[in-house]
Amino acid sequence: MTKIFKGASSKPLTELPSMLILDREISDDTFRFMCWISNQSDGFFYSLKNVSKCLNYGRGKMQKILAEAEVRGYLARISGRNKRGMLEWHYHVFVCKDECLEFKETQLVNESGDRQAE
């Protein structure tokens, strides 16, 4: 099952950064998704199906939104294994590109450490 997580913020309330508000390269649908995500509590996650239902978006639209958010630097896509050992994707969404980049760098360091341990 694909899961979508809200990236943790260092602030108790998530503000929408000017960079996101003024980003003319993201669609209105992606902006709405980012606003909805920012309104959720830190550490929450929903399935892709539930997010689609909450926003009244179809699966295809959600896939385009996730792809756009990733390309624009607001989303980090991490692969993992579920309890049955099957590959699944986790999408960590941030309203600040710097926090997303920092998260990605942390994940790369963790992955390289895991590989060295093997």
URHU-V211808 format. One record per residue. N is the residue number from 1. PHI is phi in whole degrees, 0 to 359 (NA if undefined). PSI is psi in degrees with one decimal (999 if undefined). Layout:
# URHU-V211808
n: <N	N>
phi: <PHI	PHI>
psi: <PSI	PSI>
This chain:
# URHU-V211808
n: <1	2	3	4	5	6	7	8	9	10	11	12	13	14	15	16	17	18	19	20	21	22	23	24	25	26	27	28	29	30	31	32	33	34	35	36	37	38	39	40	41	42	43	44	45	46	47	48	49	50	51	52	53	54	55	56	57	58	59	60	61	62	63	64	65	66	67	68	69	70	71	72	73	74	75	76	77	78	79	80	81	82	83	84	85	86	87	88	89	90	91	92	93	94	95	96	97	98	99	100	101	102	103	104	105	106	107	108	109	110	111	112	113	114	115	116	117	118>
phi: <NA	284	240	242	248	274	291	293	249	281	254	294	244	273	267	274	293	303	302	288	298	268	289	276	269	256	285	298	296	293	299	298	300	296	296	297	300	295	274	271	288	301	82	290	212	228	285	303	297	291	296	303	293	298	267	60	249	284	300	298	295	297	297	294	297	297	297	296	298	292	298	277	92	257	223	247	258	239	270	203	240	276	298	269	84	274	293	216	255	242	253	255	254	233	273	241	299	296	294	294	298	298	298	299	297	298	295	296	296	298	295	292	293	295	293	293	289	283>
psi: <131.7	133.8	145.3	123.3	147.1	128.3	136.4	142.3	152.6	-7.5	147.7	-31.2	134.7	116.4	153.0	117.3	149.7	-34.8	-40.3	-44.9	-38.3	0.2	103.2	-3.3	-4.8	149.2	164.6	-36.2	-41.5	-40.5	-43.8	-42.9	-43.9	-41.0	-41.6	-45.3	-44.8	-20.2	-4.8	159.6	152.1	139.7	0.1	157.0	148.3	159.2	159.1	-38.2	-42.9	-38.9	-44.2	-42.6	-43.5	-37.5	-4.3	41.7	146.0	166.4	-41.8	-42.3	-41.5	-39.8	-39.7	-41.0	-46.0	-41.7	-43.9	-44.1	-37.5	-46.4	-36.9	-4.8	18.0	-5.1	135.7	123.6	121.6	131.9	151.4	-176.7	139.5	-174.6	-26.4	3.4	7.8	144.9	136.7	157.3	141.2	128.0	118.4	117.5	131.8	144.1	-7.9	123.6	-35.4	-41.6	-36.0	-45.0	-42.9	-41.8	-44.8	-43.7	-40.5	-41.4	-39.1	-41.0	-44.4	-42.3	-42.5	-34.8	-38.7	-39.5	-38.7	-31.0	-24.2	999>
